[in-house]
C-alpha cells in the first residue's frame, strides 16, 4: 500500500532547526508541501515552528524554498494569542491550509545534535509536538466525521460579507481589544 504522504512530501525536507536573528532558535513541528503563490510557482514548504527563545513567540510560520531550504518568508506568531491553535487557524484563513495538510516533521530525521545539549529545549519541543498532535487529531476527526455522517453538522452559518475591519457593527469593541 502506498503511503499517502508520498504525494504530499516535498522532494527535500525543510530544515529542522534554524537560527534566526537575535540568536533565535526555531524547531520545525510540522510542514506543508506546496508552491509559492507567485507567477513562477516555485516549490516551497510552509513550516510551523516552535521557538524556546524568549524574544520570539513560541509559534511562528515560515516559507522555505523546497530545493534549498532558504527562507522566503517569516511570519511571527501573535504575541497575545501565542498558541498552536491560533497559528493553525491563521494559516487556514490566510493560506487555505487545513489540519489535513500538515505533516509532522519526521521523527527519524531529528538528530540529538539539534538540541545543543539542552534537555529543556528537547523536552519543550516534544511537549509542544504532543500538543500539536492533540489539536490535529481533534480537528481532523471532526472534519472527517462531518463529511462521513449525513447531518453531522448541526449549524450552517449564513453567508458572511467580509467587511473592512472598521466597517462591521462590532468594530470598536474588536479593535479596542487589540
CORTALIN-V802601 format. One record per helix or strand. SS is the DSSP state (2 for helix, 1 for strand). FROM is the first residue (numbers start at 0). LEN is the number of residues. If there is no record, write none. Layout:
[[SS & FROM & LEN] [SS & FROM & LEN]]
This chain:
[[2 & 3 & 4] [1 & 16 & 3] [2 & 20 & 3] [1 & 24 & 11] [1 & 42 & 8] [1 & 58 & 7] [1 & 70 & 5] [2 & 78 & 3] [2 & 83 & 12] [1 & 102 & 2] [2 & 106 & 3] [2 & 111 & 4] [2 & 118 & 30] [2 & 170 & 7]]
